[in-house]
Amino acid sequence: MFNFASIALLASFFVSQAAAHGGVISYVIGGTTYQGWQPYNSPNGQSSIERPYSSFDPILSATASTISCNNNGQAGPSQLSATVAAGSKVTAKWSQWTHAEGPVMVYMAKCPGSCTSANSASLQWFKIDEAGLLSGTLAKGQWGNGIIMQKLEWTSTIPASLAPGEYLIRHELLALHQANTPQFYPECAQLIVTGSGNKTPSGSYLASFPGAYKQSDPGVNVNIYTQEAQTITTYKVPGPPVWTGA
């Protein structure tokens, strides 16, 4: 039988586990702050531009069915969308993040009509921003995730030439602090893009989730603690190349 000390110890364990990870909790778009999904609160009454997700815990498989938006692919019960002009900036914010090693990746996907009725696992995604190993070596370098750790935010620009329409934006942190055990942290939000752009990416710029990565990809299956990692100064960010709209 549990006593109070055991219950307190168990509770502190789960708190420490949540504190070790993180997720996007708000967005700043055009000077307006949009409340993100609150994963540890009841979904009842939550209304957000962010797709619902359940916890700050990582996804451990590159081919998990939940890897598109850290959920079953569906919109929330009271889903909102934020309007953003092509060429403007979107800032995602985290409340906590403690893993310095690994890349930051930002994707978008055009919805075939209303995003609220679109399953994120059925969409074609294109990458608009990334930051992998910025300097130094795999073992002792400055990574995109290190910037998140310091600032708890990431700002990306919507390509100015992107055609108007409804899109999902997907922020993903890939934590590499455990040898050959990648941890994926994706969250998504709904956008309505405006402007006079007329371009959308195609071909090798597009990818599916799941499907964009394999567990064996060199940018996914990484051991930063080997002797070799002490001297390696290059890293290939997983997924397709960044589409700038050019």
Helices and strands as residue ranges (DSSP letters): H 4-19, E 24-29, E 32-35, E 82-85, E 89-94, E 104-110, G 115-117, G 120-122, E 125-131, E 133-136, E 141-143, H 144-151, E 153-157, E 165-175, E 183-194, G 203-205, E 206-207, G 228-230
